[in-house]
Amino acid sequence: MDVEKQSSVKGILDDHQHSSLLAPKPKRRLRTFLRLSTIFLILFVLIRTSLLSETGFRFFPSKPKFPHHRRPLSLKEREQLFLSTPSTESAIEASRAYATHPHLAGSSEDSLDAKTILHLLQDEFGIQKSVHLPIYDAGTPSSRNATILLTTPQAPSLPNAWIDTYYPVLNTGLDQSLKILNDDGTPAWTADLVEDGDPRDEDAHKYRDAIPPWHGLSREGDVTGQLIYANYGRKEDYDGLVAQGTNLTGKIVITRYGANFRGLKIKGAEELGAAGVLIYSDPRDDGFVTVKNDFPPYPAGPARNPTSIQRGSVQYLSSYPGDPTTPGYPAYPDVERTEGSNIPKIPSLPISWQNAQNLLEEIGELYSQDASGKKVLSGKASERSIRLVNHVDTKVTPIWNVMASIPGHIKNEVVVIGCHRDAWVMGGADPTSGTVSLHEIIRGYGALLRKGWKPLRTIVIASWDAEEYGLVGSTEWGEDFAPWISEHVVAYLNVDVSVAGSRFSASASPSLAHLIRETATDVPHPTVQGKTLWDAREDCGPYTDLVQALNATADTDFLELYNQEESRKKAARIDVDPLGSGSDFTVFLQRLGVASSDQGFGFTPTDAVYHYHSIYDTQSWQERYADSGFHRHVAVAKFLGLLGLRLTDSVILPINTTQYALELDDYLAKVEELLPAQQELSQAVEFSSLRKSIRAVQESSLKLDEEKTEAEEDFRKLLKHLPFPGRRGLGCKGRRTGFSRRVVDWIKELFGVHPPTDSELQLLSLRHAESWEDYLEYVSQFKGETVDELEGKGLPFPIRRFIKAAKRVARANQKLISFERGFISEEGIKDREWYRHLGVAPGKWLGYGATTFPALTESIVYEKNETFILHEAQRLEKLLEVLASTIDP
């Protein structure tokens, strides 16, 4: 090879080597491609996931538990689906699960039941379960946020369930004894203080010794004294004894259950110097179904088992409910506590009729006649002394409120439905019958959720604890979230005892009375075809015909009280009673001014005897005598669930303020009826100014009726012409946060694109709203914007006009909600300032029963002072004037 040729070849090789260094090899090219592709894919996934999460979907979709449907259920379809869900089979199964073991508040069984209900809520509402149960100490951020965030833009979009734990002071019975003493102090007779636990009721037999008979929150003590009979232990019973010269100092008082709350029987005796109190269940208060009328005692028959004992709280309920040591504020774990002024200072015991007979024989004549021939208490004391011993274990005890939420479109309006869970023993009627009805409501709402239902308003469901001790669980929650409840809760619907007899009755704020009647009329009668649940108000017990055939008799005092109550109900404008106390509606209505209701099937004189708070309040008794097919349990579930749906999903709240305003005339008439008995006051006191303020409330309410009707008509008229062109599921949502959102925002900023604000996201979703509820959701969250401001943001005219109509609806609803709030006075009622409602409260010496215009009424009945009466009248007058102005449209 010549030199020139060799040089040429070398040049070609050098050029080739140089080009090889400049060009990427195939493998390097592939690696670069894969690396870039991977980065692109990751960014795509992050962006796609974030964007889809804005609309509530996931990039890797799974079958949703609550699918969105092309056409949402109509109101009628929702109600039909709900009413088709509760079943007698499910109700019986639930009752057998809850009512066949004791579940005293704060016990391990109570804790287990709380977790069972938590799992029920999670399963029915499609709530994702975590490794750790959502059980929070009250006052912690987790507990606070679970409730408070429900009404904020950060509210969860899906149902949630959790348990709030409070720490009240409660007690349990240790050992109790009761003896009749000889003159030398030796026992002549010792009470057994037990229920016989007849094996014909298997659960009663099994748990006969599980919970001792004692009074919840009773005073520890060992006292001895003569025995005096005080009938029901009412204020008038004690006044009568004092009037005839009876001295109760150092005595042990024996009273029968009935007529007033058991704690007030003790309060009356305590104030007169008594050393202790015994309370027994008297067959005279059982109507016609008694052993005396040849009905066998339970479990052989429907009459009272003579060994049955009624446990129960002896808290002074009309002073204040809840934890005695934290009046007005919640029982957090390390809270500062007071001594408690609503609990007795003398010991007490509940006893059976069987034991009471021996004690009453020691007194002899219980009644005598006065100079006019009227039957009065004898005031006679026993010859021998009685020794009463009550040892209790008093301590801070954890209790568990089980809570659940179903977020609605209108976040700032909430409907609460609740029932307590704890019982003195098994509680087949109290409260398991109510828990069973709530169980069926939960199933019904779960069925709606699985069909894509989202309520218009948010729903909160509660299984309260420690109600039996004095409404403790609900009261602590109400005190814990008082500002939130006052601002957001539309109504509280309570259920306690669904079934303990044959006759349906309801009690409520008068503003809910028409809704209750309408709803009960739409629910079929549980046992009689062709009738409605509302008709069941006239039902009688199953032994009516037999009582007539036997020509059976009942105690004349009992019948007099019963007939007086029946006459009062028939004279009412509508057969829905005002609420006193004795269940969990108390804190909502009488401290915070939330319209409330309660209902159930109760006792008539021809029903089987209900062994209240006894070991014989069992599943067996329910299935044999109270509700053999559980049709009444289901009827209450359908009624209460339907009532909740109508409050939740109505555009205009079905609150009738005019019904309430008109009943104020009746309240004042009852007050004026008290004056003739006070002759010195009757001429000096008149209520013309108060009557004028009532008239002002009535006039404003009539105007509000017109406004709410026009607002809804305008709303529905515009609704017919409103287009919904948008994408499914976009809704009116706020801005999401999280790692993926931050990555997306960072990428956008690299290209100079600023992320949208919450307001911009809201407006974007409004242009693509899928339903009219989305506009109401927008209105509930952005109250400050005017229609003109919305025009400047580019919303089409039909949408702006509809939002204006929605704002008008919202204003009307707020006025309806504010009506009950208008009776709340920060000063409260004299001597029991925890109660703030000047329209209705538990009677000072009743506890259970309601007193209307309570502060004014009690100034006449108890104070009997002209100046104080006029002060209370003026205080009520000013309150009503403000109320009239508040609701005036």
GUVEX-388515 format. One record per residue (C-alpha): x, y, z. Coordinates in steps of 0.5 Angstrom, whole numbers, plus 500, padded with zeros to 3 digits. Layout:
residues N
((X Y Z))
...
END
This chain:
residues 889
((500 500 500))
((503 507 498))
((504 512 503))
((498 517 500))
((493 511 500))
((495 509 507))
((494 516 509))
((487 516 506))
((485 510 510))
((487 513 517))
((483 519 516))
((477 515 514))
((478 511 521))
((480 518 525))
((473 521 522))
((469 515 524))
((472 514 531))
((471 522 532))
((464 521 530))
((463 515 534))
((464 519 540))
((460 525 538))
((453 520 537))
((450 517 542))
((450 509 543))
((443 506 542))
((443 503 549))
((444 510 552))
((439 513 547))
((434 508 550))
((436 509 557))
((435 517 556))
((428 515 553))
((426 511 558))
((428 516 564))
((424 522 560))
((418 517 559))
((418 515 567))
((419 522 569))
((413 524 564))
((409 518 566))
((410 520 574))
((408 527 573))
((402 525 569))
((399 521 574))
((400 526 579))
((397 531 575))
((391 527 573))
((390 524 580))
((390 531 583))
((385 534 578))
((381 528 579))
((381 528 586))
((378 535 586))
((372 532 583))
((372 526 588))
((374 521 584))
((381 517 584))
((385 515 578))
((385 508 579))
((378 507 580))
((374 502 584))
((367 501 585))
((364 506 589))
((360 505 595))
((355 510 594))
((355 511 586))
((353 517 583))
((346 516 578))
((344 520 572))
((338 522 575))
((338 523 583))
((332 520 587))
((326 525 587))
((323 527 594))
((318 521 594))
((323 516 591))
((327 518 597))
((321 517 602))
((319 510 599))
((326 507 599))
((327 509 606))
((320 507 609))
((321 500 605))
((328 499 609))
((326 498 616))
((324 491 618))
((321 487 624))
((326 481 622))
((332 486 623))
((329 490 629))
((328 483 633))
((335 481 631))
((338 488 634))
((334 488 640))
((336 481 642))
((343 483 641))
((342 489 645))
((337 487 650))
((340 480 653))
((346 483 657))
((346 489 662))
((350 495 660))
((350 500 665))
((353 507 663))
((361 506 664))
((361 499 664))
((365 494 660))
((359 492 656))
((357 499 655))
((364 500 652))
((363 494 647))
((356 496 645))
((359 503 643))
((364 500 639))
((358 495 636))
((354 501 634))
((360 505 631))
((361 499 627))
((354 499 625))
((355 506 623))
((361 505 619))
((358 499 615))
((351 502 613))
((354 509 611))
((360 506 607))
((365 509 612))
((372 506 611))
((375 503 617))
((382 505 620))
((387 500 624))
((385 504 630))
((378 506 632))
((376 513 632))
((375 514 640))
((377 521 642))
((378 524 649))
((373 530 649))
((376 537 648))
((382 534 644))
((383 537 637))
((380 530 634))
((374 530 638))
((373 538 637))
((374 538 629))
((370 532 628))
((364 536 630))
((366 543 628))
((369 542 621))
((362 539 619))
((360 546 618))
((366 549 615))
((369 549 607))
((373 544 610))
((368 539 612))
((369 532 609))
((365 530 603))
((363 523 606))
((360 520 612))
((364 519 618))
((363 516 625))
((367 517 632))
((366 516 639))
((367 522 644))
((369 520 651))
((367 524 657))
((369 524 664))
((363 525 669))
((363 523 676))
((358 517 677))
((357 512 682))
((355 505 683))
((352 501 689))
((356 497 693))
((352 494 699))
((345 496 701))
((341 494 707))
((334 496 710))
((331 493 717))
((326 494 722))
((329 495 729))
((326 493 736))
((327 497 742))
((333 494 743))
((336 496 736))
((336 489 734))
((333 487 727))
((326 485 727))
((326 484 720))
((331 485 714))
((329 487 707))
((332 482 702))
((333 488 697))
((333 483 691))
((329 481 685))
((327 474 685))
((329 473 678))
((324 468 676))
((327 463 671))
((321 463 666))
((325 470 664))
((332 467 662))
((335 473 662))
((332 476 668))
((334 470 672))
((341 470 669))
((343 477 671))
((338 478 677))
((345 480 681))
((348 483 676))
((346 490 678))
((344 492 685))
((338 496 686))
((340 503 688))
((339 510 686))
((344 513 681))
((348 519 684))
((345 517 691))
((348 519 698))
((352 515 702))
((349 514 709))
((347 510 715))
((341 513 718))
((336 511 723))
((329 514 724))
((321 513 725))
((318 512 718))
((313 517 715))
((308 516 709))
((308 521 704))
((304 519 698))
((308 521 691))
((313 525 695))
((310 531 691))
((311 539 693))
((303 539 695))
((304 532 699))
((310 535 703))
((306 542 704))
((300 538 706))
((304 534 712))
((307 540 714))
((300 544 714))
((297 539 719))
((303 539 724))
((307 533 722))
((315 534 723))
((319 530 718))
((326 532 722))
((330 526 723))
((325 521 720))
((325 516 714))
((320 518 709))
((317 513 704))
((314 515 698))
((311 511 692))
((314 512 685))
((309 516 680))
((307 524 679))
((314 527 679))
((321 525 678))
((324 521 684))
((330 526 685))
((325 531 687))
((321 526 692))
((328 526 696))
((329 534 695))
((322 535 698))
((324 531 704))
((331 533 705))
((329 540 705))
((324 538 711))
((330 535 715))
((328 528 713))
((334 523 715))
((333 518 709))
((328 516 703))
((325 510 701))
((321 509 694))
((317 503 692))
((313 501 686))
((305 501 688))
((300 496 684))
((295 502 685))
((299 506 679))
((298 500 675))
((291 501 672))
((287 495 672))
((292 489 670))
((293 488 677))
((294 481 682))
((288 484 685))
((284 483 679))
((286 476 678))
((292 478 673))
((298 473 674))
((304 477 676))
((310 477 671))
((313 472 668))
((307 468 669))
((302 473 667))
((302 481 665))
((301 484 672))
((307 487 676))
((312 482 679))
((312 484 687))
((319 483 687))
((321 488 682))
((325 494 684))
((325 501 680))
((333 503 680))
((334 510 677))
((338 517 678))
((336 521 684))
((339 527 681))
((335 534 682))
((334 534 675))
((330 541 675))
((336 544 678))
((341 542 672))
((342 535 668))
((349 532 667))
((355 531 671))
((354 534 677))
((361 537 678))
((361 540 672))
((355 545 671))
((355 549 665))
((361 546 662))
((364 539 659))
((367 534 663))
((374 533 660))
((379 529 663))
((382 534 667))
((377 539 668))
((376 543 675))
((370 540 679))
((365 543 684))
((362 539 689))
((355 538 685))
((349 542 688))
((344 538 684))
((345 531 688))
((342 529 695))
((345 530 701))
((341 524 705))
((341 517 703))
((335 513 699))
((334 506 697))
((329 504 692))
((325 498 694))
((320 493 692))
((312 492 693))
((313 486 697))
((318 489 702))
((314 496 702))
((308 492 705))
((312 490 711))
((314 497 712))
((307 500 711))
((304 496 716))
((309 499 721))
((305 506 720))
((298 503 720))
((293 508 717))
((296 512 711))
((290 516 710))
((285 520 715))
((280 525 713))
((280 533 715))
((275 537 718))
((271 538 711))
((271 530 710))
((277 530 705))
((282 525 704))
((289 527 707))
((295 524 709))
((295 521 716))
((302 524 718))
((303 518 723))
((310 515 724))
((311 508 725))
((312 506 732))
((319 502 731))
((325 505 728))
((328 503 721))
((335 503 719))
((337 505 712))
((344 503 709))
((347 505 703))
((354 504 701))
((356 507 694))
((362 507 690))
((363 515 687))
((368 516 682))
((370 519 675))
((368 514 670))
((369 515 662))
((363 514 658))
((362 514 650))
((358 518 646))
((358 515 639))
((357 520 633))
((356 520 626))
((355 525 620))
((352 525 613))
((355 531 610))
((349 535 606))
((349 541 601))
((348 546 606))
((353 545 611))
((351 551 616))
((344 547 617))
((344 541 621))
((339 536 624))
((341 532 630))
((338 525 631))
((339 521 638))
((338 516 643))
((341 514 649))
((344 507 649))
((346 505 657))
((341 502 661))
((340 500 669))
((340 493 667))
((338 490 660))
((333 495 658))
((329 492 654))
((324 498 653))
((329 503 656))
((333 504 652))
((333 498 647))
((327 499 644))
((329 506 642))
((336 504 640))
((333 499 635))
((328 504 632))
((335 508 631))
((338 502 628))
((333 501 623))
((333 509 621))
((341 508 620))
((339 502 616))
((334 506 612))
((339 512 611))
((345 507 609))
((340 505 603))
((339 512 601))
((347 513 601))
((348 507 597))
((343 510 591))
((347 516 591))
((343 520 596))
((346 527 599))
((342 530 604))
((340 537 603))
((342 539 610))
((348 535 614))
((345 530 619))
((348 528 626))
((346 521 629))
((348 520 636))
((348 514 641))
((348 518 648))
((351 515 654))
((349 515 661))
((343 518 660))
((340 514 666))
((344 518 671))
((341 525 669))
((342 526 661))
((349 526 662))
((352 524 655))
((348 529 651))
((348 534 656))
((356 534 656))
((356 534 649))
((351 540 649))
((355 544 653))
((362 542 650))
((359 545 643))
((354 550 645))
((356 556 640))
((356 551 635))
((349 548 636))
((346 555 637))
((349 557 630))
((348 551 626))
((343 546 629))
((336 546 626))
((332 541 630))
((334 535 635))
((329 529 634))
((330 524 640))
((328 517 641))
((328 514 648))
((323 509 649))
((320 507 643))
((315 501 646))
((313 500 653))
((305 500 651))
((300 500 646))
((298 508 645))
((303 512 641))
((304 519 643))
((309 525 641))
((312 531 645))
((315 537 642))
((316 544 641))
((310 547 638))
((313 549 632))
((314 542 630))
((307 539 632))
((304 540 625))
((310 536 621))
((309 531 627))
((302 530 625))
((303 530 618))
((308 525 618))
((305 520 623))
((299 520 618))
((303 518 613))
((306 512 617))
((301 506 617))
((298 504 623))
((303 498 626))
((297 493 628))
((291 495 624))
((290 495 617))
((287 502 614))
((289 506 620))
((295 511 621))
((300 512 626))
((297 518 628))
((290 514 630))
((294 510 635))
((294 516 639))
((287 513 641))
((289 505 642))
((288 502 648))
((291 496 651))
((290 488 649))
((286 487 656))
((281 492 655))
((275 487 653))
((278 482 659))
((278 488 664))
((270 490 662))
((268 482 662))
((272 482 669))
((268 488 672))
((275 490 674))
((277 496 678))
((283 501 679))
((285 505 684))
((281 512 685))
((287 516 686))
((290 513 680))
((284 514 675))
((283 521 677))
((290 523 675))
((290 519 669))
((283 522 667))
((286 529 668))
((291 528 664))
((287 525 658))
((282 531 659))
((288 536 658))
((291 533 652))
((284 533 649))
((283 540 650))
((290 542 647))
((290 545 640))
((294 539 637))
((295 533 640))
((303 534 641))
((305 536 648))
((310 541 650))
((317 538 653))
((319 537 660))
((325 533 661))
((327 526 663))
((331 525 656))
((336 527 652))
((332 533 648))
((333 537 655))
((340 541 653))
((338 542 646))
((331 545 648))
((332 548 654))
((339 551 655))
((340 552 647))
((333 554 644))
((333 548 639))
((326 546 637))
((326 538 639))
((321 532 639))
((320 526 642))
((315 520 641))
((314 513 643))
((308 508 645))
((307 508 652))
((302 505 658))
((295 505 658))
((291 502 664))
((289 496 660))
((296 494 658))
((301 489 661))
((305 492 667))
((312 495 664))
((317 494 670))
((321 500 669))
((328 500 671))
((328 493 673))
((331 486 671))
((324 485 668))
((325 490 663))
((327 485 658))
((327 482 651))
((322 476 653))
((317 482 656))
((318 485 650))
((316 479 645))
((311 477 650))
((307 483 652))
((309 490 649))
((310 488 642))
((310 481 640))
((312 482 632))
((316 488 633))
((311 492 629))
((311 498 633))
((319 499 634))
((319 499 626))
((313 504 626))
((317 509 630))
((323 508 626))
((319 510 620))
((316 516 623))
((322 518 626))
((327 517 620))
((321 520 615))
((321 526 620))
((328 527 619))
((328 526 612))
((323 532 611))
((327 537 616))
((333 535 612))
((331 535 605))
((325 541 605))
((327 547 601))
((324 551 606))
((324 548 613))
((317 545 616))
((317 549 622))
((311 552 624))
((312 559 628))
((305 561 628))
((302 555 631))
((307 556 637))
((306 564 637))
((298 562 638))
((300 557 643))
((303 563 647))
((296 565 648))
((294 558 652))
((301 559 656))
((298 566 658))
((291 563 660))
((294 558 664))
((298 563 668))
((292 568 669))
((288 561 672))
((293 561 678))
((292 568 680))
((285 567 683))
((288 562 688))
((293 568 690))
((287 573 692))
((292 579 694))
((296 578 688))
((290 577 683))
((288 585 683))
((295 588 683))
((297 584 677))
((295 584 670))
((299 582 664))
((296 587 658))
((303 589 656))
((305 582 656))
((299 580 651))
((301 585 647))
((308 583 646))
((305 576 644))
((300 579 639))
((307 582 636))
((310 575 635))
((304 573 632))
((303 578 627))
((311 578 625))
((310 570 625))
((304 571 620))
((309 576 615))
((314 570 616))
((309 565 613))
((308 569 607))
((315 571 606))
((317 563 606))
((311 561 602))
((313 567 597))
((321 565 597))
((319 558 596))
((315 559 590))
((320 564 587))
((325 558 588))
((321 553 585))
((319 557 579))
((326 559 577))
((328 552 578))
((324 549 573))
((328 553 568))
((335 552 570))
((340 548 566))
((345 544 569))
((350 543 563))
((356 541 567))
((360 535 569))
((358 529 574))
((361 530 581))
((364 537 580))
((360 540 585))
((361 546 589))
((368 544 592))
((374 548 595))
((381 547 594))
((384 541 596))
((391 540 599))
((396 535 600))
((403 533 597))
((400 532 590))
((396 538 590))
((403 542 592))
((407 538 586))
((402 540 581))
((402 548 583))
((410 547 583))
((410 545 576))
((405 550 574))
((409 556 577))
((415 553 573))
((411 556 567))
((408 562 570))
((401 559 572))
((398 561 578))
((394 556 582))
((386 558 582))
((384 561 589))
((378 558 592))
((373 563 590))
((375 561 583))
((374 554 584))
((367 555 586))
((365 560 580))
((368 554 576))
((364 549 579))
((358 553 579))
((358 554 571))
((358 546 571))
((354 545 577))
((350 538 576))
((344 540 581))
((340 546 584))
((343 543 591))
((350 545 589))
((348 553 588))
((345 552 595))
((351 549 598))
((355 556 594))
((350 560 598))
((351 557 605))
((359 558 604))
((359 565 601))
((354 569 604))
((357 576 603))
((357 576 596))
((351 580 592))
((348 579 586))
((351 585 583))
((358 582 585))
((356 575 582))
((355 579 575))
((362 581 575))
((364 574 575))
((361 572 569))
((356 568 572))
((350 567 567))
((344 571 568))
((339 565 570))
((344 562 575))
((345 569 578))
((337 570 579))
((337 563 582))
((342 564 587))
((339 571 589))
((332 566 590))
((336 561 594))
((339 567 599))
((332 569 600))
((330 562 602))
((336 562 606))
((334 568 610))
((327 565 611))
((330 559 614))
((335 563 619))
((329 566 621))
((325 560 622))
((331 557 626))
((331 563 630))
((324 563 633))
((326 557 638))
((332 561 640))
((328 567 641))
((326 564 648))
((333 564 651))
((335 568 656))
((342 569 659))
((339 570 666))
((336 563 666))
((330 561 671))
((331 563 678))
((334 558 683))
((336 554 677))
((339 558 672))
((342 553 668))
((335 552 664))
((334 559 660))
((328 557 656))
((323 562 658))
((317 559 654))
((318 552 657))
((322 548 662))
((321 542 667))
((317 544 673))
((321 546 679))
((317 540 683))
((316 536 677))
((322 534 673))
((319 530 668))
((313 534 667))
((313 541 663))
((311 548 666))
((310 553 660))
((312 560 662))
((316 557 667))
((319 563 671))
((313 567 671))
((309 561 673))
((314 560 679))
((314 567 681))
((306 566 682))
((306 559 685))
((312 560 690))
((315 567 690))
((308 570 691))
((311 577 691))
((308 582 687))
((314 586 685))
((318 579 683))
((312 577 679))
((312 584 675))
((319 583 674))
((318 576 671))
((313 579 666))
((317 585 664))
((323 580 663))
((318 575 658))
((315 581 655))
((322 584 653))
((324 577 650))
((318 577 646))
((319 584 643))
((326 582 641))
((323 575 638))
((318 579 634))
((323 584 631))
((328 578 629))
((323 574 625))
((320 580 622))
((321 579 614))
END
